[in-house]
Amino acid sequence: MDGMLKLFVSACILMSMLLTSSAQSCSRYAFSSNRVFSSCNDLPYLNSFLHWNFNSSSSGVQIAYRHTGVTSSMWVAWAINLDSTGMVGSQALVAYRNPDGTIKAYTSSVDSYQTALSESNLSFPVSDLSATYSNSEMIIYATLELPNKSTTVNQVWQHGPLSATTNTPGVHAFSGPNVQSMGTLDLLSGRSATAPVGNSRTRNRNIHGVLNAVSWGILMPIGAIIARYMRVFKSADPAWFYLHVTCQSSAYIIGVAGWATGIKLGSESSGVQYTAHRAIGIVLFCLGTLQVFALLLRPKKDHKYRFYWDIYHHSVGYTVIILSIINIYKGFDILDPEKKWKRAYTGILVALALSAVFLEAFTWYIVLKRKKSARSGKMNGANGVNGHGAETPGTA
């Protein structure tokens, strides 16, 4: 009996999943206005769907763009980019709900990442533009006349917040699905393909993050640990110095490559500003460069300025490490990768910190033991010279 009950419950769950999947499929959707579209695609990101009718002889296309899970404080947009993939250069259809409940639908030509999606004409004619909003779903309708008898187009779709004060579109997120919602669409066959996650911009962002995390965030602390703790062991001199220089030089070279990648990303993203992350990155580059030049001017151990050079070198070095860790976590917030990467880096930092605590205690133990031995040696030597407690010949 229990087995039959379990089987029945499993069947009900499976049926529910199938019904939900069918309801979310664009092919099963029925428009309340009795409009019919011959082709449709379930877009893979942002709960979106595209329906269309395409007239190949005139390159005219009727579209209905559906975006579910939309609140009254959000805008949605669907766009075609005739020149390239991505947001900049796209010709967008935008819609959002006004405070009085009416729906505003309009066109906007996007010319930068910091666009306010202001109303403007597109590079091709658009007619019958309208939008509806109900049950948390926004639908944009329009008829487009594509130039040059285009049959395959680059598409972009997006959503973002409305300004609470002006009720105009605000900047959307620059991570996760919001940077993946683009691809190509074949209007004839109905086939669509999303832009690969490893597109050039995403790939460069990941390269930038990896280079800086490895260099500033891992190699720099390791180099500092080598310099602070290995020098205590006499057998490690001068090997510790060369290891320290090698580690820090490698970190600087890799870090400069990561910094340059970040500068390039910034130049390609006009209007997108991560002010604190950028400012800390510039400061790190300047301080790291000063450290490299300071190494060339390093006085000898017995030089009268060596004491001041050591203070400068240590203070700048530790400042670089602290700022590096802060900036790497800011980078994690910007890139918004899978949580495992942030956890992995945190685990590495914890391991380095625990190693430093252990080595700090151990090296202090060695130093204090040496001082104690040195004091004992001096006392024994003094006793021998003065004759106190020393045996004299002929006595036992």
Buried (B, 14 or more C-beta within 10 A) or exposed (E): EEEEEEEEEEEEEEEEEEEEEEEEEBEEBEBEEEEEBEBBBBBEBBBBBBBBBBEEEEBBBBBBBBBBEBEEBBBBBBBBBBEEBBBBBBBBBBBBBEEEEEBBBBBBBBBEBEBBBEEEEBEBEBEEBEBBBEEEBBBBBBBBEBEEEBBEBBBBBBBBBBEEEEBEBBBBEBBEBBBBBBBBBBBEEEEBEBBEEEBEBBEBBBBBBBBBBBBBBBBBBBBBBBBBBBBBEEEBEEEBBEBBBEBBBBBBEBBBBBBEBBBEBBEEBEEBEBEEBBEBBEBBBEBBEBBEEBEEEEEEEEEEEEEEBEEEBEEBBEEBBEBBBBBBBBBBEBBBBEEEBBEEBEEBBEEBEEBBEEBEEEBEEEEEEEEEEEEEEEEEEEEEEEEEEEEEEEEE
